[in-house]
């Protein structure tokens, strides 16, 4: 049954179900994506299924806080379409301030004019500071050098905070506007997240080895031959991380340290987490090339139960991508490397292709879930 706002509000009252707080939302822009309420009652999580609104009509949504809900003194909240890339904005694309109410019962009517689309617009003053750590950072394990960047929170110099760290592969494709394959635009994504006080994190981006990329990200003897990935992983864990911790204000513990990448970069990130679970407590794995190492050994180490893994796969990448990723997830749980199923998140986009555009869209969702979803940390 389709209601308009007035009739829906009357329906609530006439049926005497007004106990508790009812949020009724109308929007100018409507589509098939669900609407979530995010606020100070759920650590501002944007994809919390407990706070997904019910669509009750065209551009009309409803959510009920029950009469026994544990309300904060003042309820602060915003509406999103699932993450900060699709948060509500004003009629002129301006950021909207937090909504608030002290009600515990009755009806709260709200309206959203527009939603952010593809992280636009972002505000340049929230862009991270991009610092080239070195043009020729030494990798003694491989007897070579590499460019390494640090992306620091926009207000890093004005604060005294320590930050979690995510180590990412394939730096050429992360924020470089001139990349031949496009880029993840992580700088813009971090800007939007920072504007909403989510996502203050240090990103360490390591350049790949160009024509030797596959060999460097390939670990051991696989269907691609013998790789040099063991030495590369040792560099990340034993050379790069100590340098970063000594030169930046980092949270050094494993629960604040992540590693990630896509494709072969995703594969080497998985194995980094398996080989150094005492260092990397968060794994961000997009479209991993699991076919390269189908017999990968997953060992159960002590004190790794709180490892969090965000897996992503696209339905239009290959005939076996989703199957491989789902199998890998199940193996991680069965091996007890991840002892709590809630600590491994599999995100599948059935329309997703094997490219930077889809990894870009997934990046902020992964960062938020891995580092800032305190309910599951």
C-alpha positions as CSV (number, residue, x, y, z in Angstrom):
1,X,0.0,0.0,0.0
2,X,1.4,3.5,-0.9
3,X,1.0,6.3,1.6
4,X,1.7,10.0,1.3
5,X,3.4,11.7,4.2
6,X,0.2,13.1,5.7
7,X,-1.8,9.9,5.4
8,X,1.1,7.8,6.8
9,X,1.4,10.0,9.9
10,X,-2.3,9.7,10.5
11,X,-2.1,5.9,10.0
12,X,0.4,5.7,12.8
13,X,-1.7,7.8,15.2
14,X,-5.0,6.2,14.3
15,X,-3.6,2.7,15.0
16,X,-2.2,3.9,18.3
17,X,1.3,2.7,17.5
18,X,2.8,6.1,18.3
19,X,4.7,4.6,21.3
20,X,8.4,5.2,20.6
21,X,9.9,7.7,18.2
22,X,8.9,7.6,14.5
23,X,11.1,9.2,11.9
24,X,9.3,10.0,8.7
25,X,11.5,11.1,5.8
26,X,10.6,12.5,2.5
27,X,13.1,13.1,-0.3
28,X,13.2,15.1,-3.6
29,X,15.4,12.4,-5.2
30,X,14.4,8.8,-5.1
31,X,16.0,5.6,-6.3
32,X,16.2,1.9,-5.3
33,X,19.0,2.2,-2.8
34,X,18.0,1.8,0.9
35,X,18.1,4.7,3.3
36,X,19.9,4.4,6.6
37,X,19.9,6.5,9.7
38,X,23.5,7.1,11.1
39,X,24.1,8.9,14.4
40,X,25.6,9.1,17.8
41,X,23.5,6.1,18.8
42,X,25.4,3.7,16.5
43,X,28.9,5.3,16.2
44,X,27.8,6.9,13.0
45,X,27.9,3.6,11.1
46,X,26.4,4.1,7.6
47,X,25.4,0.6,6.7
48,X,23.9,-0.5,10.0
49,X,21.0,-2.9,9.0
50,X,19.4,-2.3,12.4
51,X,18.8,1.3,11.3
52,X,17.7,0.8,7.7
53,X,14.5,2.7,7.0
54,X,11.4,1.1,5.6
55,X,10.3,2.4,2.3
56,X,6.6,3.0,2.6
57,X,5.9,5.0,-0.6
58,X,7.5,7.0,-3.4
59,X,10.3,9.0,-1.8
60,X,8.8,8.2,1.6
61,X,10.6,6.4,4.4
62,X,9.8,5.4,8.0
63,X,11.9,4.2,11.0
64,X,10.7,3.5,14.5
65,X,12.9,3.8,17.6
66,X,11.2,1.5,20.1
67,X,9.9,2.8,23.5
68,X,12.8,1.0,25.3
69,X,15.5,2.2,23.0
70,X,18.6,3.5,24.9
71,X,18.5,7.1,23.8
72,X,21.4,9.5,24.2
73,X,20.5,12.7,25.9
74,X,20.2,14.3,22.4
75,X,19.7,12.1,19.4
76,X,22.0,13.3,16.6
77,X,21.7,11.8,13.1
78,X,22.0,12.0,9.4
79,X,20.5,10.1,6.5
80,X,22.6,8.2,3.9
81,X,22.2,5.8,1.0
82,X,24.7,3.5,2.5
83,X,28.0,5.4,3.0
84,X,29.4,8.9,3.1
85,X,29.6,9.0,-0.7
86,X,25.8,9.1,-0.7
87,X,25.1,11.2,2.4
88,X,22.3,13.8,2.4
89,X,23.2,17.3,1.2
90,X,21.3,20.5,0.9
91,X,19.4,21.9,-2.0
92,X,22.5,23.8,-3.2
93,X,24.8,20.8,-2.6
94,X,26.0,22.1,0.7
95,X,26.8,19.9,3.7
96,X,23.9,19.6,6.1
97,X,24.5,19.8,9.8
98,X,23.6,17.0,12.1
99,X,19.9,16.7,12.8
100,X,18.8,16.4,16.4
101,X,15.9,15.7,18.6
102,X,15.2,15.1,22.3
103,X,12.0,13.3,21.6
104,X,11.5,9.7,22.8
105,X,7.9,9.4,21.4
106,X,5.8,10.8,18.7
107,X,6.6,11.7,15.1
108,X,9.7,13.5,13.7
109,X,9.2,14.7,10.1
110,X,12.4,15.2,8.1
111,X,13.2,16.0,4.4
112,X,16.3,15.5,2.3
113,X,16.8,17.6,-0.8
114,X,19.7,15.8,-2.5
115,X,22.2,13.0,-2.0
116,X,25.9,13.1,-2.7
117,X,26.8,11.2,-5.9
118,X,30.1,9.5,-6.5
119,X,31.7,11.5,-3.6
120,X,31.1,14.8,-5.3
121,X,31.3,17.5,-4.3
122,X,34.3,17.3,-2.0
123,X,36.0,20.2,-0.2
124,X,39.6,20.8,-1.1
125,X,40.5,22.0,2.4
126,X,39.8,18.5,3.7
127,X,42.1,16.7,1.2
128,X,44.9,14.7,2.8
129,X,48.4,16.0,2.8
130,X,50.3,14.0,0.2
131,X,53.9,13.5,1.1
132,X,56.4,11.7,-1.1
133,X,58.5,9.9,1.5
134,X,61.2,9.0,-1.0
135,X,61.7,8.8,-4.7
136,X,64.1,5.9,-4.0
137,X,63.0,4.2,-0.8
138,X,65.5,1.3,-0.4
139,X,64.1,-2.3,-0.5
140,X,67.2,-4.2,0.7
141,X,65.3,-7.5,0.5
142,X,65.0,-7.1,-3.3
143,X,68.1,-5.0,-3.8
144,X,66.0,-2.2,-5.4
145,X,64.3,1.1,-4.7
146,X,60.7,2.3,-5.0
147,X,58.6,5.5,-4.6
148,X,56.6,5.5,-1.4
149,X,54.0,8.1,-0.4
150,X,52.2,9.0,2.8
151,X,48.7,10.5,2.8
152,X,48.3,12.3,6.1
153,X,45.0,13.6,7.6
154,X,44.3,17.2,6.4
155,X,44.9,18.6,9.9
156,X,47.9,16.4,10.7
157,X,50.3,19.4,11.4
158,X,47.8,21.1,13.6
159,X,47.1,18.1,15.8
160,X,49.0,15.9,18.2
161,X,46.9,12.8,17.5
162,X,48.2,9.3,16.6
163,X,46.5,7.6,13.7
164,X,45.9,4.1,12.4
165,X,47.8,3.1,9.2
166,X,46.8,1.3,6.1
167,X,49.5,0.1,3.7
168,X,48.3,-0.1,0.1
169,X,49.9,-1.6,-3.0
170,X,49.8,-0.2,-6.6
171,X,50.3,3.4,-5.5
172,X,50.3,4.6,-9.2
173,X,46.6,3.9,-9.4
174,X,45.5,5.3,-6.0
175,X,45.4,9.0,-6.4
176,X,47.3,9.9,-9.6
177,X,45.0,11.8,-12.0
178,X,47.3,10.8,-14.9
179,X,47.1,7.1,-14.3
180,X,46.6,5.2,-17.6
181,X,44.0,2.9,-15.9
182,X,42.2,5.5,-13.9
183,X,42.6,5.8,-10.2
184,X,40.8,5.1,-6.9
185,X,40.7,8.8,-6.0
186,X,41.4,7.9,-2.4
187,X,42.4,11.5,-1.7
188,X,38.9,12.7,-2.6
189,X,37.2,9.9,-0.7
190,X,39.3,10.7,2.4
191,X,38.4,14.3,2.1
192,X,34.7,13.6,2.2
193,X,35.1,11.2,5.1
194,X,37.2,13.7,7.1
195,X,34.5,16.3,6.5
196,X,32.2,14.1,8.5
197,X,34.9,13.2,11.1
198,X,35.3,9.7,9.9
199,X,38.4,8.2,8.3
200,X,41.3,10.1,9.9
201,X,44.0,7.6,8.9
202,X,47.5,7.5,7.5
203,X,47.7,5.8,4.1
204,X,51.1,4.5,3.0
205,X,51.1,3.9,-0.7
206,X,53.9,1.8,-2.2
207,X,54.6,2.0,-6.0
208,X,54.4,-1.3,-7.9
209,X,57.4,-2.6,-9.9
210,X,56.0,-1.9,-13.4
211,X,56.9,-4.8,-15.7
212,X,57.9,-6.9,-12.6
213,X,54.7,-6.2,-10.7
214,X,53.3,-9.7,-11.1
215,X,56.6,-11.3,-10.1
216,X,56.9,-9.1,-7.0
217,X,53.3,-9.7,-5.8
218,X,53.6,-13.5,-6.6
219,X,54.5,-15.5,-3.5
220,X,56.4,-18.7,-3.7
221,X,55.9,-21.2,-6.6
222,X,52.5,-20.7,-8.2
223,X,50.8,-21.2,-11.6
224,X,52.7,-18.0,-12.6
225,X,56.0,-19.4,-11.7
226,X,58.4,-18.5,-8.9
227,X,57.7,-15.1,-7.4
228,X,59.6,-12.7,-5.2
229,X,56.6,-11.9,-3.0
230,X,58.1,-13.3,0.2
231,X,60.9,-10.7,0.0
232,X,58.5,-7.9,-0.8
233,X,56.3,-8.9,2.2
234,X,59.4,-8.9,4.4
235,X,60.2,-5.4,3.3
236,X,56.7,-4.2,4.2
237,X,56.8,-5.8,7.7
238,X,60.4,-5.4,8.7
239,X,61.6,-2.3,6.9
240,X,58.8,0.0,5.8
241,X,56.6,-0.3,8.9
242,X,59.4,0.4,11.4
243,X,60.3,3.5,9.3
244,X,56.8,4.8,9.2
245,X,56.3,4.3,12.9
246,X,59.5,6.1,13.7
247,X,58.7,9.1,11.4
248,X,54.9,9.6,11.7
249,X,52.5,9.7,14.6
250,X,51.1,6.2,14.2
251,X,49.1,3.8,16.4
252,X,51.6,1.0,16.1
253,X,49.6,-2.0,17.4
254,X,48.2,-4.6,15.0
255,X,44.6,-3.6,15.7
256,X,45.4,-0.2,14.1
257,X,47.5,-1.5,11.2
258,X,46.1,-2.7,7.9
259,X,47.3,-3.8,4.5
260,X,45.4,-3.9,1.3
261,X,45.2,-3.9,-2.5
262,X,43.4,-5.2,-5.5
263,X,44.0,-8.1,-7.9
264,X,47.6,-9.3,-7.4
265,X,48.0,-6.5,-4.9
266,X,45.1,-8.1,-3.0
267,X,46.7,-11.5,-3.2
268,X,50.0,-10.3,-1.7
269,X,48.1,-8.4,1.0
270,X,46.3,-11.6,2.0
271,X,49.6,-13.4,2.3
272,X,51.1,-10.5,4.2
273,X,48.4,-10.9,6.8
274,X,48.8,-14.6,7.0
275,X,52.6,-14.4,7.4
276,X,52.6,-11.4,9.8
277,X,49.4,-11.7,11.8
278,X,51.1,-10.0,14.7
279,X,51.6,-6.9,12.6
280,X,48.6,-6.6,10.3
281,X,45.3,-6.8,12.1
282,X,43.1,-5.4,9.2
283,X,43.1,-6.8,5.7
284,X,41.4,-4.9,2.8
285,X,41.2,-7.4,-0.1
286,X,39.6,-6.3,-3.4
287,X,39.2,-8.7,-6.3
288,X,42.1,-10.9,-5.3
289,X,43.9,-13.1,-7.8
290,X,43.2,-16.3,-5.8
291,X,43.4,-18.5,-8.9
292,X,47.2,-17.9,-8.7
293,X,47.5,-19.8,-5.4
294,X,44.6,-22.2,-5.1
295,X,46.4,-24.3,-2.5
296,X,47.3,-21.3,-0.2
297,X,47.9,-22.5,3.3
298,X,45.9,-20.8,6.0
299,X,47.4,-21.4,9.5
300,X,45.7,-20.5,12.7
301,X,48.0,-18.4,14.9
302,X,47.4,-17.5,18.5
303,X,46.0,-14.0,19.1
304,X,44.7,-13.5,15.6
305,X,41.0,-13.9,16.4
306,X,40.4,-10.2,16.2
307,X,41.8,-9.9,12.7
308,X,39.2,-8.1,10.5
309,X,39.0,-8.8,6.8
310,X,37.0,-6.8,4.2
311,X,36.6,-8.8,1.0
312,X,35.2,-7.4,-2.2
313,X,34.3,-9.1,-5.5
314,X,32.5,-8.0,-8.7
315,X,30.1,-10.2,-10.6
316,X,31.4,-9.2,-14.0
317,X,35.2,-9.7,-13.3
318,X,35.5,-13.4,-14.2
319,X,33.4,-16.5,-14.2
320,X,35.0,-17.7,-11.0
321,X,35.8,-14.5,-9.0
322,X,32.8,-14.6,-6.6
323,X,33.1,-18.4,-6.1
324,X,36.8,-18.0,-5.3
325,X,36.2,-15.2,-2.8
326,X,33.3,-17.0,-1.1
327,X,35.4,-20.2,-0.8
328,X,38.3,-18.2,0.6
329,X,36.0,-16.6,3.2
330,X,34.8,-20.0,4.3
331,X,38.3,-21.3,4.6
332,X,39.4,-18.4,6.8
333,X,36.5,-19.2,9.1
334,X,37.0,-22.9,9.1
335,X,40.7,-22.5,9.9
336,X,39.8,-20.2,12.8
337,X,42.2,-17.5,11.5
338,X,39.0,-15.4,11.8
339,X,37.2,-16.8,14.9
340,X,34.2,-14.5,14.7
341,X,32.2,-14.5,11.5
342,X,31.3,-10.9,12.2
343,X,35.0,-10.0,11.6
344,X,35.0,-10.9,7.9
345,X,32.8,-8.8,5.6
346,X,32.2,-10.0,2.1
347,X,30.8,-7.3,-0.2
348,X,29.7,-8.4,-3.7
349,X,28.7,-6.0,-6.5
350,X,27.1,-8.2,-9.1
351,X,27.7,-5.5,-11.7
352,X,31.3,-4.9,-10.6
353,X,34.1,-5.1,-13.1
354,X,37.8,-5.6,-12.5
355,X,38.9,-1.9,-12.5
356,X,39.7,1.1,-10.5
357,X,36.2,2.6,-10.7
358,X,34.6,-0.2,-8.6
359,X,37.6,-0.4,-6.2
360,X,37.3,3.3,-5.7
361,X,33.7,3.1,-4.7
362,X,34.4,0.3,-2.3
363,X,37.5,1.9,-0.6
364,X,35.7,4.2,1.9
365,X,33.2,1.5,2.9
366,X,36.1,-0.8,3.7
367,X,38.1,1.8,5.6
368,X,35.0,2.7,7.7
369,X,34.2,-0.9,8.5
370,X,37.8,-2.0,9.2
371,X,38.9,0.9,11.4
372,X,35.9,3.0,12.5
373,X,33.1,0.5,13.1
374,X,33.7,0.3,16.8
375,X,30.8,-2.0,17.4
376,X,32.7,-4.9,15.8
377,X,36.3,-3.9,16.6
